[in-house]
Amino acid sequence: MSQISIPSVAHFLLDGQPVRVDPNLLTNAVKIPPELYFDDQHHRTIYCPSCGVMCSRIPRKKARRRDNVRAFYAHIRGFDDVVCPHRMPGGSACVDGISKEKKAINLVSFAGWNSVDDDEAEDDEAWQISKSKRVVQGGTAGNERGVELVFDGGGKLLNAGEFRTVGRLVTLAKTSLDISVQFPDLEVTRLRDLIVWIENVQKDSRQYIGKSFLFVGKPNSIDSGRVKIFFKFFNTEHNLVVYCDPHVLEKKGWKISERDHYYIFYGLLERNESDSIVRILYPGQIDRLPSSAHELFNSLR
C-alpha cells in the first residue's frame, strides 16, 4: 500500500524499542509534528499513533529534502500489509504495467514557466530524483502537518514533483526517459514521447501540427527582427521558425551569432501560410542541449 505522510507521531520510550507496538499504548504519548523533531532525542522512538509501526522522519536532520519537499513522517519499511489510515489501499496495484509507487517517483507536473521576472533560474543539475521508493511518501506541497500524497479518481498521483524549465526536463531525461510529465489539461506523457527532433517534423509535419512537444535541433540561422528573435530551421522539405522576444536571449545570456548549438524548446507547433512556427514566450521554454545529453537524445531520432 502507498504511504501517506503522518501529521504527527507518538514519542514512546520502551526497553528494546520494538519496531511495532500496540497502538493502545500510544494513547497518552506525546505527539510530535515534523517541525518539533530532534534526531538525537527521537530517532527510533517514534511510532504511528494509528497502527503502532515505528516511523522515520524524512529527511531526518533537515527542514526540507533536496527537492524542496518539507520534512514528513512515514512508516519504516517492511510493514506494507499493516492496515492504517496513513496508507493508500491498492498502492501496489499495477496500472498499464507500472505500479503507483513507480508512477509517483516518475511523475513531474508543470508549475509555470520560469519567466524573465524570476530572480534566478532553477539549479537543474543539482536536483536529483531519489532512487528510493520512499519518494512516494512525500509531495511538493506541504504545510506544518507534513506532506500528504493525493491520488485522483483514476489513481494518478498528484503533485509528485514540479518543473519550471526545459533544462529541468533535460536533467530528468538523463535520469530516465520513462519519467512522466503532466501539463495542465493534458494527458500524462512520457518524456521519450515528448521529445521530437526537428528533422522528423520536417519529414512529416502533419502529425505534429496543433500539438506541443519538446523540439530539438540546430538552427540554420538566428536572426534579429524589429521586435523578435527568429530561430530558423530550413531544409528542402519543410521550414520551421521559432521566435521569441529579445529578453528571452538576454535572460539566457545568448548571442544571436551562437547558432552552432543544439537548442531544445517546448511549444505548440502552429502553421502559417508557408512555414510551421513555435512561439517562445518565457525563458523557461527554451534551453541549449548539453553535450552530455546528445547521445541519449540521438537515440530518439
N, C-alpha and C positions, 0 to 999 in steps of 0.2 A: 504494500500500500504506500502511496506517496505521502510524504510528510507535509504537515502544515506547521509553521513556526508556533512555538508555545509562548504565550504572552508573559507568563512568569512561572518560575519553578519553585519547588519546595526545598528549602535547605534543611537537611536531616542528617545528623551525625549518628553513626551506628558502628559498633565494632565490626571490623572487616569490610565495611561498606559494600554490601552486595549490589549487583547490577540491577536488581529489581526488588522492590519491597511492596508490602500490602498497602494500597492507596489509603486505607483507613488510618494507617499510622501517620499519614501526612496532613491530616485534617487541621491540626493546630500548628503545623510547622510554619516558620517564617517564609513568606512568599517574596521572591526576588525577581524584579524585572531585569532585562538585559543591561540597562544602564547602571544598575547598582551591583553588578557582578564584579568580584575581585578574585582573580585566578588563584592566588596563594591561599585564599580562605575557602573558596567554594568549589574548586575543581574536584570532581568525583564525589561530591557530597550533595549534589542537586538531583532532584527527581521530578518527573512529570506528575503533577498532583492528580491527574485523571486516571493514569494507568500504572503508576509506580515504577516505570522504567527510568533508569539513570539517564541524565541528559548532559549535553555538552553545549557550550556557548561557541558560536562561530561568527567571527574569529574569537579566540579565547582572550586575547590581551589588547585588542584594538577596538575602536569605536565603530569602524567600518571595514568591510572587505576591500580588496584591491579594485573591484568593480563598483565601489561606492555604495554597496548594499549595507545597511545598518546591521549591527550585530544582532543575532537572534539565537533562540534556543531550539534544539532538536534532540530527539531520542538518539541514543547511541545505536550503533549498528547491531544487527542480529535479532531484532525483535519486531520484524515487519508483520508478523502474524498476530501481534497483540492488538486487540480492538481498542481504539482510543479516539476520542473526538478530534484529536490533533493529527489524525491520519485520514487521507482521502481514499475511501474504498475503491478498489479496482485500479489503483495506480500502476500496477504492473501489467495490466491487460494490454494487448497489442492492438494498435490501430495502423493499418497499412504496413504491418511488419515492424513498426517502431513503437517501443513502449513509451508510456507517458513520461517516465523518468528520462529517457533519452531525448524525447522531444523537448522536455524542459531545459535540458542542457543546451540543446541545439537551436533554440528559438530566440531570435532577437527582433525587437519591434522598433519602428521608426519613431523618433522623438522630436522631429522638426530639424530641418537642415541647419547646420552651422552657418550663421549669417555674418555679414560684414560688421555688424554691431557687437558681435561676441568679442570679448577681450582676448581670449586665447583659443587656439584650436585644440581639439582633443589629442591626448597623448596616445595615439593609436598603437604604437609599438609596445608601450608599457602595459596595455590592457591585455590580459590573457584569460581564456576560458579555463576554468578548473577542470581537471580530468576526473574529479571525484563526483559521484552521483549525489553527494551532499549539496551540490548546487541546487537541486530541486527543492531544498528546504528553504530557500530564500527567494527574493524577488528584487525588483528595483525600487519599488515604492515602499516606504517604511514610515513608522510612527514610533512613539515611545513604547509601544507594546511589542515591537518586533515586526517582522515581515511575514505576510501571510500569502501562501500560494492560492491562487484563484483560478479555477477551471470554468470555462463557459459550458453551455448546454451540450456542445458537441465534444467535450472532453479536451479542448485545446487549452493549454496553459497560457495565461495572460501575463504580460509584463515580466518575462523571464530574463530579459536583457534589453538594452536600448542602444541605438546608434544615431549619430547626427552627421556623419561624414562618409563619403565614398571610401576615404582612406581606412576607416574602421572596417568597412566591408571587405576591403582587400586583406587586411590583417586577419579577419575571420576566415577568409577563403584559404589563406595559407595554413590555418589550423585544420579546416575541413571544408570541402566543397559541398558537403551534405548539410551544413547548417541552414536552417530555415529562416526566412526573412518575412516579416509581417508589416506591410504598409497599410495605412487606414483604408478601409472599404475594398481591399483587395484580398484575394486568396493567399494563403501562405505559400511561398515559393522557395525552392532550394536555390542556394547560391549558384550552383552549376547551371541551373536552368535560367538564371537571371543574367548571366554574362554572355554577351554576344560580340564577336569580332565584326568590325565594320565591313570587312571584305565579304563576310557572309551575308550581311544586309544588302550589299551592292549586287550580289549574285541573284537575290530574290527578295526584293523589298516588300512585296505584297503581304507576306506573312508577319511582318513586323510593324507595318503602318498602324497607327492607332493604339500601340501598346508601349509600355515603359520597360526599359531594360538597362543593364549596365553595359554600355558600349565601350569597346576597346579598339584603339587604332593609332597610327602615326599620321598626323595631318600632312597634306602636301604643302600647305601654306597656312600661316596665321596672319591675318590682315586686320588693320585698324580702319574702321569706317568712321563716319561722323559722330555716331553715338554708340557704336557696337564694336566688339572684337569678334572676328569670324575665324573659326577653325574649319578649314576646307579639306574634305576628303573626296578627291575626284578620281574617277577612272572611266574607261570607255563604256562600262555597263551602267553605272549609276553615280550620281553626285549626292553627297551628304554634307550638309553645312550645319555646324554648331555655332551658336552665337550667344554672347553674354555681354553684360555691361563691363566697361574697363575696370570698375572697382573690384571685380572678381579676380582679375590678374594682379591688381595692386595688392589685394589681401594676401594672395599666394606668393607675391614677390617674383612673378614670372615676367619674362620679356617676350614680346611678340616674335622675336627672332629665334626663339628656342623651340623649333619645330622637330628637332631630332629625337624628341622624347615620345614614348608611347603614353597616350592620355586615356584615362578611364573616366566616364561620366554617366550619371543616371538622369534619364529624362524620357519624355514621351516623344516617340517618332511621329512627326507630322509630315504632311505632303503639301507643297505649293505647286505652282504650275509646271515647274521644271525639275525641282530638287526635293529631297526629303530633308527635314530640318529637325533640330533638337534645341530647345531653349534652356539655357542655364541661368537661373535666377539667383542662386546663392552659391557662395564659395564652397560650401559643403558638398555640392553636387558633382564636383569635378576634382580630379587629382591626377598626378603622374603615376604611372605604373612602375613600382620599384623593380630593379633588376632581379631581385630575389623572387619575384612572382612571375617572371617571364615564362619560365619552363612550365610552371603549373598552368598558366593561362593558355599557353600554346597547345596544351593537351585538349583544349576545348574548341580548337579551330575546326 
